[in-house]
Amino acid sequence: MSIIWTILIGLVVGLIARAIKPGNDAMGWIMTIVLGVVGSLAATYGGQAIGLYQPGQSAGFIASVIGAIVVLFIYGLVSGKK
């Protein structure tokens, strides 16, 4: 059941990140979910690396959205989109 929650939260986080970041980010549902999940993981491990979170503790919702925005920005740079 946790994989279903991960996918649903990834979708919500990805949609919010795409809505906040300006520009045209044309991608499908699967890429939006992947964006949200990767952003959440990036926020979790980044927060653990700088000491904001303890090992085993996950990032919060706002940190996950910020992580997804960062991942979306990097994706835009790598793919050549603005």
MMTF fields as JSON, N, C-alpha, C and O atoms, coordinates in Angstrom:
{
  "mmtfVersion": "1.0.0",
  "mmtfProducer": "UNKNOWN",
  "numBonds": 327,
  "numAtoms": 328,
  "numGroups": 82,
  "numChains": 1,
  "numModels": 1,
  "chainsPerModel": [1],
  "groupsPerChain": [82],
  "chainIdList": ["A"],
  "bondAtomList": [4, 2, 8, 6, 12, 10, 16, 14, 20, 18, 24, 22, 28, 26, 32, 30, 36, 34, 40, 38, 44, 42, 48, 46, 52, 50, 56, 54, 60, 58, 64, 62, 68, 66, 72, 70, 76, 74, 80, 78, 84, 82, 88, 86, 92, 90, 96, 94, 100, 98, 104, 102, 108, 106, 112, 110, 116, 114, 120, 118, 124, 122, 128, 126, 132, 130, 136, 134, 140, 138, 144, 142, 148, 146, 152, 150, 156, 154, 160, 158, 164, 162, 168, 166, 172, 170, 176, 174, 180, 178, 184, 182, 188, 186, 192, 190, 196, 194, 200, 198, 204, 202, 208, 206, 212, 210, 216, 214, 220, 218, 224, 222, 228, 226, 232, 230, 236, 234, 240, 238, 244, 242, 248, 246, 252, 250, 256, 254, 260, 258, 264, 262, 268, 266, 272, 270, 276, 274, 280, 278, 284, 282, 288, 286, 292, 290, 296, 294, 300, 298, 304, 302, 308, 306, 312, 310, 316, 314, 320, 318, 324, 322],
  "bondOrderList": [1, 1, 1, 1, 1, 1, 1, 1, 1, 1, 1, 1, 1, 1, 1, 1, 1, 1, 1, 1, 1, 1, 1, 1, 1, 1, 1, 1, 1, 1, 1, 1, 1, 1, 1, 1, 1, 1, 1, 1, 1, 1, 1, 1, 1, 1, 1, 1, 1, 1, 1, 1, 1, 1, 1, 1, 1, 1, 1, 1, 1, 1, 1, 1, 1, 1, 1, 1, 1, 1, 1, 1, 1, 1, 1, 1, 1, 1, 1, 1, 1],
  "groupList": [{"groupName": "MET", "atomNameList": ["N", "CA", "C", "O"], "elementList": ["N", "C", "C", "O"], "formalChargeList": [0, 0, 0, 0], "bondAtomList": [1, 0, 2, 1, 3, 2], "bondOrderList": [1, 1, 2], "singleLetterCode": "M", "chemCompType": "L-PEPTIDE LINKING"}, {"groupName": "SER", "atomNameList": ["N", "CA", "C", "O"], "elementList": ["N", "C", "C", "O"], "formalChargeList": [0, 0, 0, 0], "bondAtomList": [1, 0, 2, 1, 3, 2], "bondOrderList": [1, 1, 2], "singleLetterCode": "S", "chemCompType": "L-PEPTIDE LINKING"}, {"groupName": "ILE", "atomNameList": ["N", "CA", "C", "O"], "elementList": ["N", "C", "C", "O"], "formalChargeList": [0, 0, 0, 0], "bondAtomList": [1, 0, 2, 1, 3, 2], "bondOrderList": [1, 1, 2], "singleLetterCode": "I", "chemCompType": "L-PEPTIDE LINKING"}, {"groupName": "TRP", "atomNameList": ["N", "CA", "C", "O"], "elementList": ["N", "C", "C", "O"], "formalChargeList": [0, 0, 0, 0], "bondAtomList": [1, 0, 2, 1, 3, 2], "bondOrderList": [1, 1, 2], "singleLetterCode": "W", "chemCompType": "L-PEPTIDE LINKING"}, {"groupName": "THR", "atomNameList": ["N", "CA", "C", "O"], "elementList": ["N", "C", "C", "O"], "formalChargeList": [0, 0, 0, 0], "bondAtomList": [1, 0, 2, 1, 3, 2], "bondOrderList": [1, 1, 2], "singleLetterCode": "T", "chemCompType": "L-PEPTIDE LINKING"}, {"groupName": "LEU", "atomNameList": ["N", "CA", "C", "O"], "elementList": ["N", "C", "C", "O"], "formalChargeList": [0, 0, 0, 0], "bondAtomList": [1, 0, 2, 1, 3, 2], "bondOrderList": [1, 1, 2], "singleLetterCode": "L", "chemCompType": "L-PEPTIDE LINKING"}, {"groupName": "GLY", "atomNameList": ["N", "CA", "C", "O"], "elementList": ["N", "C", "C", "O"], "formalChargeList": [0, 0, 0, 0], "bondAtomList": [1, 0, 2, 1, 3, 2], "bondOrderList": [1, 1, 2], "singleLetterCode": "G", "chemCompType": "PEPTIDE LINKING"}, {"groupName": "VAL", "atomNameList": ["N", "CA", "C", "O"], "elementList": ["N", "C", "C", "O"], "formalChargeList": [0, 0, 0, 0], "bondAtomList": [1, 0, 2, 1, 3, 2], "bondOrderList": [1, 1, 2], "singleLetterCode": "V", "chemCompType": "L-PEPTIDE LINKING"}, {"groupName": "ALA", "atomNameList": ["N", "CA", "C", "O"], "elementList": ["N", "C", "C", "O"], "formalChargeList": [0, 0, 0, 0], "bondAtomList": [1, 0, 2, 1, 3, 2], "bondOrderList": [1, 1, 2], "singleLetterCode": "A", "chemCompType": "L-PEPTIDE LINKING"}, {"groupName": "ARG", "atomNameList": ["N", "CA", "C", "O"], "elementList": ["N", "C", "C", "O"], "formalChargeList": [0, 0, 0, 0], "bondAtomList": [1, 0, 2, 1, 3, 2], "bondOrderList": [1, 1, 2], "singleLetterCode": "R", "chemCompType": "L-PEPTIDE LINKING"}, {"groupName": "LYS", "atomNameList": ["N", "CA", "C", "O"], "elementList": ["N", "C", "C", "O"], "formalChargeList": [0, 0, 0, 0], "bondAtomList": [1, 0, 2, 1, 3, 2], "bondOrderList": [1, 1, 2], "singleLetterCode": "K", "chemCompType": "L-PEPTIDE LINKING"}, {"groupName": "PRO", "atomNameList": ["N", "CA", "C", "O"], "elementList": ["N", "C", "C", "O"], "formalChargeList": [0, 0, 0, 0], "bondAtomList": [1, 0, 2, 1, 3, 2], "bondOrderList": [1, 1, 2], "singleLetterCode": "P", "chemCompType": "L-PEPTIDE LINKING"}, {"groupName": "ASN", "atomNameList": ["N", "CA", "C", "O"], "elementList": ["N", "C", "C", "O"], "formalChargeList": [0, 0, 0, 0], "bondAtomList": [1, 0, 2, 1, 3, 2], "bondOrderList": [1, 1, 2], "singleLetterCode": "N", "chemCompType": "L-PEPTIDE LINKING"}, {"groupName": "ASP", "atomNameList": ["N", "CA", "C", "O"], "elementList": ["N", "C", "C", "O"], "formalChargeList": [0, 0, 0, 0], "bondAtomList": [1, 0, 2, 1, 3, 2], "bondOrderList": [1, 1, 2], "singleLetterCode": "D", "chemCompType": "L-PEPTIDE LINKING"}, {"groupName": "TYR", "atomNameList": ["N", "CA", "C", "O"], "elementList": ["N", "C", "C", "O"], "formalChargeList": [0, 0, 0, 0], "bondAtomList": [1, 0, 2, 1, 3, 2], "bondOrderList": [1, 1, 2], "singleLetterCode": "Y", "chemCompType": "L-PEPTIDE LINKING"}, {"groupName": "GLN", "atomNameList": ["N", "CA", "C", "O"], "elementList": ["N", "C", "C", "O"], "formalChargeList": [0, 0, 0, 0], "bondAtomList": [1, 0, 2, 1, 3, 2], "bondOrderList": [1, 1, 2], "singleLetterCode": "Q", "chemCompType": "L-PEPTIDE LINKING"}, {"groupName": "PHE", "atomNameList": ["N", "CA", "C", "O"], "elementList": ["N", "C", "C", "O"], "formalChargeList": [0, 0, 0, 0], "bondAtomList": [1, 0, 2, 1, 3, 2], "bondOrderList": [1, 1, 2], "singleLetterCode": "F", "chemCompType": "L-PEPTIDE LINKING"}],
  "groupTypeList": [0, 1, 2, 2, 3, 4, 2, 5, 2, 6, 5, 7, 7, 6, 5, 2, 8, 9, 8, 2, 10, 11, 6, 12, 13, 8, 0, 6, 3, 2, 0, 4, 2, 7, 5, 6, 7, 7, 6, 1, 5, 8, 8, 4, 14, 6, 6, 15, 8, 2, 6, 5, 14, 15, 11, 6, 15, 1, 8, 6, 16, 2, 8, 1, 7, 2, 6, 8, 2, 7, 7, 5, 16, 2, 14, 6, 5, 7, 1, 6, 10, 10],
  "groupIdList": [1, 2, 3, 4, 5, 6, 7, 8, 9, 10, 11, 12, 13, 14, 15, 16, 17, 18, 19, 20, 21, 22, 23, 24, 25, 26, 27, 28, 29, 30, 31, 32, 33, 34, 35, 36, 37, 38, 39, 40, 41, 42, 43, 44, 45, 46, 47, 48, 49, 50, 51, 52, 53, 54, 55, 56, 57, 58, 59, 60, 61, 62, 63, 64, 65, 66, 67, 68, 69, 70, 71, 72, 73, 74, 75, 76, 77, 78, 79, 80, 81, 82],
  "secStructList": [7, 2, 2, 2, 2, 2, 2, 2, 2, 2, 2, 2, 2, 2, 2, 2, 2, 2, 2, 2, 1, 7, 1, 7, 7, 7, 7, 7, 2, 2, 2, 2, 2, 2, 2, 2, 2, 2, 2, 2, 2, 2, 2, 2, 2, 2, 2, 2, 2, 6, 6, 1, 1, 7, 6, 6, 7, 7, 7, 7, 2, 2, 2, 2, 2, 2, 2, 2, 2, 2, 2, 2, 2, 2, 2, 2, 2, 2, 2, 6, 7, 7],
  "xCoordList": [0.816, 0.0, 0.86, 0.408, 2.077, 2.894, 3.34, 3.543, 3.493, 3.875, 2.758, 3.03, 1.519, 0.39, 0.393, 0.173, 0.642, 0.725, 1.894, 1.772, 3.021, 4.182, 3.842, 4.218, 3.138, 2.748, 1.766, 1.904, 0.776, -0.21, 0.423, 0.139, 1.263, 1.943, 2.889, 3.001, 3.574, 4.449, 3.691, 4.18, 2.494, 1.662, 1.278, 1.391, 0.828, 0.42, 1.605, 1.497, 2.731, 3.93, 4.399, 4.754, 4.404, 4.81, 3.898, 4.372, 2.584, 1.639, 1.829, 1.786, 2.039, 2.247, 3.552, 3.602, 4.602, 5.882, 5.76, 6.306, 5.048, 4.86, 4.018, 4.217, 3.077, 2.238, 3.014, 2.769, 3.932, 4.684, 5.788, 5.985, 6.517, 7.635, 7.103, 6.283, 7.576, 7.111, 7.687, 8.727, 7.005, 7.465, 6.589, 5.728, 6.826, 6.062, 6.791, 7.85, 6.234, 6.813, 5.872, 5.146, 5.89, 4.991, 5.537, 6.551, 4.855, 5.215, 3.956, 2.973, 3.995, 2.822, 2.672, 3.429, 1.669, 1.368, 2.498, 2.839, 3.074, 4.136, 5.356, 5.942, 5.745, 6.892, 6.588, 7.492, 5.348, 4.966, 5.093, 5.574, 4.662, 4.8, 6.273, 6.691, 7.058, 8.494, 9.144, 9.981, 8.764, 9.285, 8.982, 9.862, 7.768, 7.382, 8.106, 8.55, 8.229, 8.905, 10.397, 10.964, 11.036, 12.458, 12.69, 13.671, 11.804, 11.922, 11.804, 12.525, 10.905, 10.743, 11.974, 12.433, 12.504, 13.727, 14.912, 15.721, 15.013, 16.098, 16.005, 17.022, 14.8, 14.611, 14.939, 15.528, 14.559, 14.835, 16.333, 16.862, 17.02, 18.441, 19.269, 20.283, 18.847, 19.533, 19.387, 20.344, 18.191, 17.954, 18.717, 19.204, 18.831, 19.618, 21.099, 21.814, 21.573, 22.984, 23.389, 24.514, 22.474, 22.828, 22.324, 22.47, 21.731, 21.356, 19.969, 19.676, 19.106, 17.74, 16.863, 15.95, 17.137, 16.341, 17.25, 18.42, 16.706, 17.419, 17.351, 16.45, 18.296, 18.207, 16.88, 16.478, 16.213, 14.919, 13.748, 12.603, 14.009, 12.941, 12.811, 13.816, 11.586, 11.384, 11.124, 10.796, 11.281, 11.046, 9.554, 8.732, 9.218, 7.829, 7.299, 8.029, 6.041, 5.375, 5.979, 6.226, 6.214, 6.761, 8.174, 8.526, 8.987, 10.343, 10.302, 11.154, 9.336, 9.197, 8.845, 9.354, 7.984, 7.634, 8.854, 9.105, 9.613, 10.827, 11.829, 12.456, 11.979, 12.858, 12.404, 13.228, 11.099, 10.572, 10.785, 11.036, 10.689, 10.965, 12.425, 12.733, 13.317, 14.745, 14.985, 15.713, 14.378, 14.528, 13.941, 14.517, 12.818, 12.201, 13.095, 13.203, 13.729, 14.659, 15.857, 16.272, 16.419, 17.551, 17.138, 17.895, 15.942, 15.414, 15.31, 15.633, 14.861, 14.765, 16.125, 16.263, 17.135, 18.479, 19.065, 19.679, 18.871, 19.425, 18.721, 19.367, 17.41, 16.656, 16.656, 16.181, 17.179, 17.233, 15.98, 15.866, 15.024, 13.785, 13.964, 14.778, 13.202, 13.295, 12.144, 12.071],
  "yCoordList": [-1.197, 0.0, 1.261, 2.299, 1.204, 2.412, 2.887, 4.085, 1.981, 2.407, 3.216, 4.145, 2.881, 3.645, 5.056, 6.03, 5.166, 6.489, 7.283, 8.488, 6.631, 7.311, 7.88, 9.009, 7.114, 7.572, 8.729, 9.716, 8.62, 9.699, 10.992, 12.072, 10.887, 12.071, 12.627, 13.844, 11.752, 12.211, 12.981, 13.986, 12.513, 13.212, 14.599, 15.582, 14.68, 15.98, 16.929, 18.094, 16.439, 17.283, 17.728, 18.892, 16.823, 17.175, 18.211, 19.136, 18.064, 19.045, 20.425, 21.439, 20.455, 21.744, 22.382, 23.589, 21.582, 22.118, 22.678, 23.741, 21.972, 22.473, 23.732, 24.586, 23.868, 25.067, 26.269, 27.398, 26.043, 27.144, 27.642, 28.851, 26.723, 27.125, 27.718, 27.103, 28.924, 29.537, 28.821, 28.168, 28.953, 28.36, 27.198, 26.741, 26.734, 25.628, 24.326, 24.062, 23.522, 22.225, 21.139, 20.537, 20.896, 19.9, 18.506, 18.102, 17.782, 16.391, 15.657, 16.268, 14.358, 13.55, 13.257, 13.744, 12.444, 12.096, 11.307, 11.54, 10.383, 9.544, 10.381, 10.209, 11.276, 12.149, 13.09, 13.424, 13.524, 14.374, 13.603, 14.143, 12.343, 11.502, 11.271, 11.379, 10.954, 10.738, 12.008, 11.942, 13.158, 14.435, 14.622, 15.016, 14.348, 14.513, 13.557, 13.951, 12.3, 11.304, 11.623, 11.557, 11.965, 12.308, 13.578, 13.667, 14.553, 15.774, 15.506, 16.102, 14.62, 14.248, 13.516, 13.776, 12.605, 11.898, 12.851, 12.744, 13.785, 14.756, 15.621, 15.908, 16.033, 16.83, 16.03, 16.555, 14.766, 13.915, 13.71, 13.952, 13.267, 12.984, 14.26, 14.274, 15.325, 16.609, 17.136, 17.646, 17.014, 17.445, 16.606, 17.132, 15.307, 14.448, 14.784, 14.716, 15.148, 15.466, 16.735, 16.836, 17.704, 18.947, 18.972, 19.979, 17.87, 17.742, 18.223, 18.367, 18.478, 18.892, 17.728, 17.9, 16.55, 15.359, 14.273, 14.183, 13.457, 12.299, 11.165, 11.145, 10.219, 9.052, 8.322, 8.056, 8.005, 7.344, 8.3, 7.875, 9.578, 10.586, 11.166, 11.466, 11.323, 11.853, 13.361, 13.932, 13.973, 15.41, 15.697, 14.829, 16.89, 17.304, 17.654, 17.603, 18.006, 18.28, 19.499, 19.462, 20.577, 21.797, 21.553, 22.009, 20.843, 20.52, 19.643, 19.783, 18.752, 17.902, 18.726, 18.465, 19.711, 20.591, 21.394, 21.541, 21.914, 22.667, 21.759, 22.172, 20.53, 19.578, 19.283, 19.161, 19.167, 18.912, 20.102, 19.922, 21.316, 22.502, 22.52, 22.845, 22.173, 22.107, 21.047, 21.289, 19.876, 18.806, 19.244, 18.951, 19.933, 20.426, 21.453, 21.456, 22.314, 23.293, 22.597, 22.959, 21.601, 20.849, 20.071, 20.004, 19.486, 18.795, 19.743, 19.363, 20.965, 21.955, 22.32, 22.517, 22.413, 22.722, 21.569, 21.796, 20.358, 19.2, 18.954, 18.621, 19.118, 18.841, 20.02, 19.887, 21.153, 22.308, 23.134, 24.048, 22.843, 23.611, 24.713, 24.59, 25.789, 26.88, 26.895, 27.759],
  "zCoordList": [0.0, 0.0, 0.0, -0.483, 0.523, 0.595, -0.79, -0.986, -1.745, -3.093, -3.736, -4.496, -3.446, -3.978, -3.392, -4.112, -2.083, -1.457, -2.014, -2.229, -2.249, -2.83, -4.197, -4.51, -5.01, -6.344, -6.25, -6.973, -5.368, -5.23, -4.709, -5.226, -3.708, -3.181, -4.233, -4.379, -4.971, -6.058, -7.114, -7.629, -7.442, -8.425, -7.921, -8.654, -6.682, -6.117, -6.034, -6.416, -5.537, -5.421, -6.8, -6.984, -7.764, -9.128, -9.759, -10.418, -9.562, -10.106, -9.481, -10.176, -8.173, -7.5, -7.97, -8.208, -8.105, -8.57, -9.986, -10.281, -10.86, -12.222, -12.248, -13.112, -11.316, -11.266, -10.729, -11.153, -9.817, -9.21, -10.13, -10.257, -10.781, -11.636, -12.931, -13.612, -13.273, -14.522, -15.743, -15.663, -16.853, -18.099, -18.513, -17.762, -19.717, -20.276, -19.988, -20.558, -19.114, -18.778, -19.253, -18.462, -20.541, -21.125, -20.855, -21.424, -19.984, -19.702, -19.292, -18.873, -19.415, -19.107, -17.622, -16.784, -17.332, -15.943, -15.296, -14.136, -16.038, -15.466, -15.125, -14.056, -16.008, -15.716, -14.56, -13.794, -14.412, -13.286, -11.972, -10.977, -11.971, -10.783, -10.465, -9.312, -11.497, -11.293, -10.749, -9.849, -11.29, -10.813, -9.327, -8.563, -8.918, -7.518, -6.594, -5.516, -7.005, -6.177, -6.071, -4.98, -7.186, -7.164, -6.347, -5.608, -6.471, -5.675, -4.187, -3.387, -3.814, -2.414, -1.893, -0.781, -2.696, -2.298, -2.192, -1.27, -3.137, -3.089, -1.836, -1.205, -1.476, -0.263, 0.985, 1.929, 0.99, 2.155, 2.339, 3.425, 1.292, 1.433, 1.56, 2.259, 0.893, 1.068, 2.484, 3.067, 3.032, 4.41, 5.412, 6.413, 5.162, 6.037, 5.941, 6.941, 4.744, 4.554, 5.299, 5.788, 5.388, 6.088, 7.525, 8.218, 7.976, 9.373, 9.748, 10.935, 8.774, 9.087, 9.519, 10.327, 8.985, 9.278, 9.82, 9.449, 10.694, 11.225, 10.203, 9.365, 10.264, 9.37, 9.577, 10.709, 8.483, 8.535, 8.553, 8.401, 8.735, 8.756, 7.351, 6.706, 6.879, 5.531, 5.569, 6.609, 4.415, 4.298, 4.37, 4.078, 4.751, 4.801, 3.427, 2.437, 3.37, 2.099, 1.394, 0.189, 2.148, 1.543, 1.036, -0.053, 1.807, 1.362, 0.117, -0.761, 0.026, -1.158, -2.393, -3.483, -2.224, -3.347, -3.779, -4.975, -2.823, -3.161, -3.874, -4.85, -3.391, -4.06, -5.478, -6.384, -5.675, -7.025, -7.943, -9.134, -7.412, -8.225, -8.657, -9.804, -7.746, -8.086, -9.155, -10.117, -8.993, -9.988, -11.327, -12.375, -11.313, -12.547, -13.235, -14.461, -12.465, -13.031, -13.662, -14.763, -12.977, -13.516, -14.77, -15.739, -14.748, -15.91, -17.113, -18.238, -16.868, -17.938, -18.503, -19.71, -17.638, -18.114, -18.946, -19.989, -18.479, -19.176, -20.509, -21.502, -20.53, -21.75, -22.728, -23.856, -22.308, -23.189, -23.214, -24.031, -22.341, -22.265, -21.232, -20.316, -21.381, -20.426, -19.489, -18.615]
}
